[in-house]
Amino acid sequence: MTSVPKISREIDVHDLPDLDLQALWALDALCTDTADRFSATTIANFLVEQCGVNTYRQAVAYALEKDNTLAHKNKDGYKLMQPGRTALAVLITNRVVFIESGKPFSAKNVLLKDLFARLKGEILICDPFVDIRTLDVLFKNVEKQKPVKVLTRNVSDKPTGTFARHLGEMRSEGFQIAIAQYAASELHDRYIMDDVAFWLSGNSLNHLGNKESFLVSLGDDIRKSMLQLFNSRWSAAAVL
């Protein structure tokens, strides 16, 4: 069984209005820590045999290929992408922040400032891709006294040494920021959480506003599950 909490657990597949969403739901439900790609046949069989949804392989393939930003296809099958998770997450909450395309300044200096201002206690961020622009977002939007942990898979450091220098300068000014690099490939979600809230992000902090995306607030059960997962991965990560 996967330790990753599933949005699909919060949704009854029979309440979904069309096969497009049902196929995304099935991808989320099938995903484990060791398998995240599935054929159209596997997805269709799961929907038919396990869920009682009347469908077939070709219909599932057609549904998943309507919008290739929601699910990615290669020779190994289909994989649920972050926009696909967001599309499902929107169905279980009314707390959605829409980020318009082409407005990165507003996203990073208005919307995020408001969000970070409301966070309580330690701020935990999971973002697979960070760079000095990520640090700039934190510098502009997080109060110095708030401790922040950022769990990532990839740190872009160009020119070499720039990221470490900027991080050190922020810390010397009193910012309580810790960065840890988790090498395993399953780190793909983007989210922000504190003592009470959990926000799923459709894009990395350093690219918010470059294209249309959402910040979606999920329930406390998701937050608690993700907190355990975050702490587990943090303990196995290399702190910079």
Secondary structure, DSSP 8 states (H G I E B T S, - for coil): --SS--GGGGS-GGGSSSHHHHHHHHHHHH--SS---B-HHHHHHIIIIIT-----HHHHHHHHTS-TTTEEEETTEEEE-HHHHHHHHGGG-S-EEEE-TT-HHHIIIIIHHHHHHH--SSEEEE-SEE-HHHHHHHHHHS-TTS-EEEEESEE--SSTTHHHHHHHHHHHTT--EEEEE--STT----EEE-SS-EEEESS-GGGBTTB-EEEEEE-HHHHHHHHHHHHHHHHHSEE-
